[in-house]
Amino acid sequence: MQFGIFTVGDVTPDPTTGRTPTEHERIKAMVAIALKAEEVGLDVFATGEHHNPPFVPSSPTTMLGWIAARTERLILSTSTTLITTNDPVKIAEDFAMLQHLADGRVDVMLGRGNTGPVYPWFGQDIRQGIPLAIENYALLHQLWREDVVDFEGRFRTPLQGFTATPRPLDGVPPFVWHGSIRSPEIAEQAAYYGDGFFANNIFWPKEHFQQLIKLYRERYAHYGHGTPEQAMVGLGGQLFVRKNSQDAVREFRPYFDNAPVYGHGPSLEEFTEQTPLTVGSPQEAIDKTLTFRESFGDYQRQLFLMDHAGLPLKTVLEQLDILGEEILPVLRREFAAGRPADVPDGPTHAARVAADRRQRAASTP
């Protein structure tokens, strides 16, 4: 089981002071948060991709490359790479380069994003979102696995005899998660390729995501990749913790009430009841996170959103200390307890290289 954090990189005023960080400050804060994640023992740091204010992470591989040079163990991922508006050739080459620089500590999470205007900015039509996601990933999958590619589709010029460079490290591409909050077509796509499915369940009740994950698991088995229980599932989550619940609620409420995504909507109490958001004590965070396995089965990766809505860097780093010292050890122990032996661990480059070599050896006469 892998634990980590993901950021959306929003530049949001602190509602308690009225101060808005500069883009430079926010970018530097995201790097500091990633370094802290490794320090406190987390496994994964993931960043979103956005091309519009109030967000800053328009070039995830640039940021992750810088973080790779300053970390040793942390898996570096995106929490969305826009498969619909990025050229698959550029994705293939950028992430292969990052994979080499990070010695394999690289994943990619593909998604369509949640900002409609981005499509025409990159010459695409949002009404073609699903077909773009399907076609572009078919090409990306091929580019990483075939040295010479011929391709013709609806949405880009044909390729003839094309080789993406550099080639994936050790001949094994980055592990791919297909992220979705609403689309069964994306769950089907993840299952078809035997990739991971990340259900970013932070905004909607669990019943919706139970249906998506059930579909993904069933179709994963249908395509012959393993049992439904062996499918690779990732989940989102949100935490704000203090020693006691009253302090956590009092401190976080103004940030929640003014958050750019869900501010001025449901109350904090309604939101914590219906979604994975925990605002309370470390024990309450542990108890709620452990219920995810009851709802979705054993899974491989849990990412928490902890640095949004204008929270100052000092507060986020304090939150990460609490997560690493008081919450993470218990979650690791409890999730490991009773985990069936045939449920796979979260993906790592070393494990995938070893599996690839075993498969090649078994197929050699």
HELIX and SHEET records of a PDB file:
HELIX    1   1 GLU A   23  GLU A   39  1                                  17    
HELIX    2   2 PRO A   60  ALA A   68  1                                   9    
HELIX    3   3 PRO A   88  LEU A  101  1                                  14    
HELIX    4   4 VAL A  118  TRP A  121  1                                   4    
HELIX    5   5 ILE A  126  GLN A  128  5                                   3    
HELIX    6   6 GLY A  129  ARG A  145  1                                  17    
HELIX    7   7 LEU A  169  GLY A  171  5                                   3    
HELIX    8   8 PRO A  184  TYR A  193  1                                  10    
HELIX    9   9 LYS A  206  HIS A  222  1                                  17    
HELIX   10  10 PRO A  228  GLN A  230  5                                   3    
HELIX   11  11 SER A  245  ASP A  257  1                                  13    
HELIX   12  12 LEU A  268  GLN A  274  1                                   7    
HELIX   13  13 PRO A  282  PHE A  296  1                                  15    
HELIX   14  14 LEU A  313  ILE A  322  1                                  10    
HELIX   15  15 LEU A  323  ILE A  327  3                                   5    
HELIX   16  16 LEU A  328  ALA A  336  1                                   9    
HELIX   17  17 HIS A  349  SER A  363  1                                  15    
SHEET    1   A 9 ILE A  75  THR A  78  0                                        
SHEET    2   A 9 VAL A  44  THR A  47  1                                        
SHEET    3   A 9 GLN A   2  THR A   7  1                                        
SHEET    4   A 9 ARG A 301  LEU A 305  1                                        
SHEET    5   A 9 VAL A 233  LEU A 235  1                                        
SHEET    6   A 9 GLY A 196  ALA A 199  1                                        
SHEET    7   A 9 PHE A 175  SER A 180  1                                        
SHEET    8   A 9 ASP A 107  GLY A 111  1                                        
SHEET    9   A 9 THR A  81  LEU A  82  1                                        
SHEET    1   B 2 VAL A 149  PHE A 151  0                                        
SHEET    2   B 2 LEU A 159  PHE A 162 -1                                        
SHEET    1   C 2 LEU A 239  VAL A 241  0                                        
SHEET    2   C 2 THR A 278  GLY A 280  1                                        
END                                                                             
